[in-house]
């Protein structure tokens, strides 16, 4: 009798565990790491990365910055001041934007350091941030998409002047903020939402990965942010490659009024053709189309050398190919670094 009871309890325990594993989302792996959405592209194991080849090829790039790429500091400050009472979007550089929606001023993936890496290492900026960290307006909401050094900048996080801001991050990234005296930190999984003031923020999947050291690959989650404001939807994309997940997101959450998405850091010839984790300009436009986006802004270019395409190529390809993906001249948008635009003028 006792033996039968033990067997019954053991079977119930195992059945319970199996059920709980079955309920685990696809992107959660048993070893507590994460993976991309089902059906996403997979990196070819034959690809070999070479720092020596990359650095050799990088030296061939022309880092001359055209005058029309960056606004003067005095013009940036004047533009910000003139727009401070309304809704706006401004590009600080790379993936760092200031977005003001109603009562809430948002900063995305803020990187104000001179290099994207630990200490003095990593790619150095060839364009300074449009504003210094002490010049940004009061921030109410800090959005971080993932932990790569060109997005999660610990120098900026430690020195951030508004530690009372709400912080929203993917799973397992909250500790970097709580350790640095941020008080309102929320971790979200894909498809989870939170309301801040008059905004609804939903974390959505991206085709990417995470890593900051030799031992933490994919131990923290990555994701994009859908920002719903009144009757508008703005998607701020994590670094991402192209994947079928965007058709699914478009069906479930679209149409999107404005998508802000990476268009740089894709070319790694002669080592390999392109990154599956960074869309080229055409793939970014395809994602915007899949989402039913009315307008799309290209970001994640023109600040750091992270790949081997000419530094102004992303802008050129993005604008030249927009019509092929259904976007008119005023619907595929490129900002100058330091440029601020009223939201109504964008949308």
C-alpha positions in Angstrom: 0.0 0.0 0.0 2.7 2.5 1.0 4.8 1.5 -2.1 1.8 2.2 -4.3 1.3 5.6 -2.6 4.9 6.5 -3.2 4.7 5.6 -6.9 1.5 7.6 -7.2 3.1 10.7 -5.6 6.2 10.3 -7.8 4.0 10.1 -10.9 2.0 13.2 -9.9 5.3 15.1 -9.3 6.7 14.1 -12.7 3.4 14.9 -14.5 3.3 18.3 -12.8 6.9 19.0 -13.9 6.3 17.9 -17.5 3.2 20.1 -17.6 5.1 23.1 -16.3 7.8 22.5 -18.9 5.2 22.3 -21.6 3.8 25.7 -20.5 7.2 27.4 -20.7 7.3 29.8 -23.7 9.4 28.7 -26.7 12.0 31.4 -26.1 12.8 30.1 -22.6 15.2 27.2 -22.6 15.6 24.6 -19.8 19.1 25.9 -18.9 17.6 29.3 -18.1 18.9 31.0 -21.3 16.8 32.5 -24.1 16.5 32.0 -27.8 14.9 33.7 -30.7 11.3 33.2 -31.9 10.5 29.9 -33.5 11.5 29.9 -37.2 14.1 32.7 -36.8 17.3 32.4 -38.9 20.2 30.5 -37.3 23.8 31.5 -37.5 25.9 29.2 -39.7 28.4 27.3 -37.5 30.9 27.5 -40.4 31.2 31.2 -40.0 34.5 32.2 -38.4 35.0 35.6 -36.8 38.4 37.2 -37.0 39.3 40.3 -35.1 42.5 40.8 -37.2 40.5 40.6 -40.4 37.8 43.0 -39.1 40.4 45.5 -37.9 42.3 45.3 -41.1 39.1 45.9 -43.2 37.9 48.6 -40.8 41.0 50.7 -41.5 40.0 50.9 -45.1 36.7 52.8 -44.3 36.5 56.5 -44.8 35.2 58.0 -41.6 34.7 61.5 -43.1 31.4 62.7 -41.7 29.2 64.8 -44.1 28.1 68.2 -42.8 24.4 67.2 -43.3 24.7 64.3 -40.8 25.2 66.3 -37.6 23.5 69.5 -36.3 25.4 72.1 -34.3 25.0 72.0 -30.6 23.4 75.5 -30.4 20.8 74.5 -32.9 20.1 71.3 -31.0 19.5 73.1 -27.8 17.4 75.8 -29.4 15.2 73.1 -31.2 14.7 71.2 -28.0 13.7 74.3 -26.0 11.2 75.3 -28.7 9.6 71.9 -28.6 9.6 71.1 -24.9 5.9 71.8 -24.3 4.8 69.5 -27.1 5.3 65.9 -28.3 8.5 65.2 -30.2 11.2 62.7 -31.2 14.9 63.6 -31.3 17.9 61.6 -32.3 21.0 61.8 -30.0 22.9 59.2 -32.0 23.0 55.4 -32.6 19.9 54.0 -30.8 19.6 56.8 -28.4 16.4 58.8 -28.9 14.5 61.3 -26.8 10.7 60.8 -27.2 8.2 63.1 -25.4 4.6 61.8 -25.4 2.2 63.8 -23.2 3.5 63.8 -19.6 6.3 61.3 -20.3 9.8 62.0 -21.6 11.5 58.7 -22.7 15.1 57.9 -23.4 16.0 54.8 -25.4 19.2 52.8 -25.1 21.2 55.8 -23.9 24.9 55.7 -24.7 26.9 58.8 -23.9 30.3 57.3 -23.4 33.1 57.7 -25.9 33.3 54.0 -26.7 31.0 51.0 -26.7 32.8 48.5 -24.6 34.2 47.9 -21.1 36.5 50.6 -19.7 38.4 52.1 -22.7 37.9 49.2 -25.0 35.4 48.7 -27.8 34.4 50.8 -30.9 34.9 54.5 -30.4 32.4 57.1 -31.5 33.2 59.1 -34.6 30.3 61.4 -33.9 29.7 62.8 -30.4 26.2 62.6 -28.8 24.0 65.5 -29.9 23.7 66.4 -26.2 25.8 65.8 -23.2 24.3 63.7 -20.4 23.9 66.8 -18.2 22.0 68.6 -21.0 19.1 66.1 -21.5 15.7 67.1 -20.2 14.1 65.4 -17.2 13.5 61.8 -18.0 10.5 59.9 -16.8 11.0 56.6 -18.6 14.2 54.7 -19.5 13.8 51.9 -22.0 16.6 49.4 -22.6 16.3 46.8 -25.3 19.3 44.5 -24.5 22.7 44.2 -22.9 25.2 44.8 -25.7 27.7 47.5 -25.0 26.4 49.9 -27.7 23.0 49.8 -26.0 23.6 49.1 -22.3 26.3 51.7 -21.4 27.2 51.3 -17.7 29.0 54.6 -17.6 25.7 56.3 -18.6 23.7 54.2 -16.2 26.0 55.0 -13.3 26.0 58.8 -14.1 22.4 59.1 -15.2 21.0 62.2 -13.5 17.4 61.0 -13.1 17.5 57.9 -11.0 13.8 58.4 -10.1 12.8 57.6 -13.7 10.8 54.4 -14.4 13.0 51.8 -16.0 11.7 49.0 -18.2 14.1 46.2 -19.3 13.9 42.7 -20.6 14.1 39.8 -18.1 17.2 39.6 -15.9 18.6 43.1 -16.7 17.0 44.9 -13.7 20.0 44.2 -11.4 22.2 46.7 -13.4 19.8 49.4 -12.4 18.9 48.5 -8.8 22.6 48.3 -8.0 23.0 51.9 -9.3 20.2 53.3 -7.2 17.3 53.3 -9.6 14.2 52.7 -7.6 11.4 51.9 -10.1 12.7 49.1 -12.3 10.4 46.6 -14.1 11.5 43.5 -16.0 9.2 42.3 -18.8 9.0 39.1 -20.8 7.8 39.1 -24.4 4.2 40.2 -24.7 4.0 41.5 -21.2 2.8 45.1 -20.7 3.0 47.9 -18.2 1.3 51.3 -18.0 3.2 54.5 -17.2 1.3 57.7 -17.0 -0.9 57.7 -20.2 1.3 55.2 -22.0 1.1 51.5 -22.4 4.4 49.7 -23.0 4.5 46.2 -24.3 7.7 44.2 -24.8 7.8 42.3 -28.1 10.2 39.8 -29.6 13.2 40.6 -31.7 15.7 38.4 -33.6 18.9 39.0 -31.7 21.0 37.7 -28.8 22.6 38.9 -25.6 26.2 38.8 -24.2 28.5 41.0 -22.1 31.2 38.5 -21.1 32.6 35.1 -22.0 30.1 33.2 -19.8 26.8 35.0 -20.1 25.6 34.3 -23.7 21.8 34.6 -23.9 21.4 34.6 -20.1 19.4 37.8 -20.3 16.5 38.5 -22.6 16.3 41.1 -25.5 13.2 42.8 -27.0 11.5 45.7 -28.7 9.1 48.1 -27.2 5.6 48.9 -28.5 4.6 52.3 -27.1 0.8 53.0 -27.2 -0.1 56.7 -26.8 -3.6 57.9 -27.2 -4.5 56.4 -30.6 -1.0 56.0 -31.8 1.4 53.0 -31.8 5.2 53.5 -32.0 7.5 50.5 -32.1 11.1 51.0 -30.9 12.9 48.0 -32.2 15.7 46.2 -30.5 18.7 45.4 -32.7 17.1 42.7 -34.9 17.5 40.5 -37.9 14.7 39.7 -40.3 12.3 36.9 -39.2 8.8 35.7 -39.8 7.9 36.9 -36.3 7.3 40.4 -37.7 4.4 39.2 -39.8 2.9 37.7 -36.7 3.4 40.9 -34.7 1.9 42.9 -37.5 -1.3 40.7 -37.5 -1.6 40.9 -33.7 -0.5 44.5 -33.0 -0.6 46.3 -36.3 -0.9 48.6 -38.0 2.0 50.5 -36.4 2.0 54.3 -36.9 5.8 54.6 -36.6 8.6 52.0 -36.5 12.1 53.0 -35.4 14.5 50.3 -36.5 18.2 49.5 -37.1 19.5 49.9 -40.6 23.3 49.6 -39.9 25.9 47.1 -38.8 25.1 44.4 -41.3 28.1 43.9 -43.6 31.0 41.6 -42.5 32.6 40.8 -45.8 35.1 39.1 -46.4 34.4 37.0 -43.3 30.8 36.4 -44.1 28.0 38.0 -46.2 26.0 39.8 -43.5 24.8 39.5 -39.9 21.6 37.6 -39.4 21.1 39.7 -36.2 21.1 43.2 -37.9 18.8 44.0 -40.7 20.3 45.8 -43.7 18.2 48.8 -44.9 16.1 46.7 -47.2 15.3 44.1 -44.5 14.4 46.9 -42.1 11.9 48.3 -44.7 10.5 44.8 -45.1 9.9 44.5 -41.4 8.2 47.9 -41.4 6.0 46.6 -44.2 5.2 43.4 -42.3 4.2 45.5 -39.3 1.8 47.6 -41.4 3.9 50.6 -40.5 2.7 53.9 -41.9 6.2 55.5 -41.4 9.6 54.2 -40.5 12.8 55.8 -39.0 16.2 54.3 -39.6 18.5 54.2 -36.6 21.7 52.3 -35.4 24.0 53.8 -37.9 26.3 56.8 -38.4 27.8 56.8 -34.9 30.1 53.8 -34.3 31.9 51.5 -36.7 30.4 48.1 -35.8 30.6 46.5 -39.3 32.3 47.0 -42.7 29.8 48.9 -44.9 30.7 52.5 -45.7 29.4 54.7 -42.9 26.8 56.6 -45.0 25.7 53.5 -47.0 22.8 52.7 -44.7 21.2 56.1 -45.2 21.6 55.9 -48.9 20.2 52.4 -49.3 17.3 53.1 -46.9 16.1 56.1 -48.8 16.7 54.8 -52.3 14.8 51.5 -51.7 11.9 52.9 -49.7 9.4 53.0 -52.6 10.1 49.3 -53.4 8.6 48.5 -50.0 5.6 50.9 -50.3 7.0 53.9 -48.5 6.9 57.4 -50.1 9.6 60.0 -49.6 8.0 61.4 -46.4 7.3 58.0 -45.0 10.9 56.6 -44.8 12.6 59.0 -42.5 16.3 59.7 -41.7 17.2 62.1 -38.9 20.3 64.2 -38.6 22.1 63.6 -35.3 20.6 66.3 -33.0 17.5 66.7 -35.0 14.2 67.1 -33.2 10.8 66.9 -34.9 7.3 67.4 -33.6 5.4 64.1 -33.4 2.5 65.6 -35.5 4.9 66.6 -38.3 6.3 63.0 -38.3 3.0 61.2 -38.3 
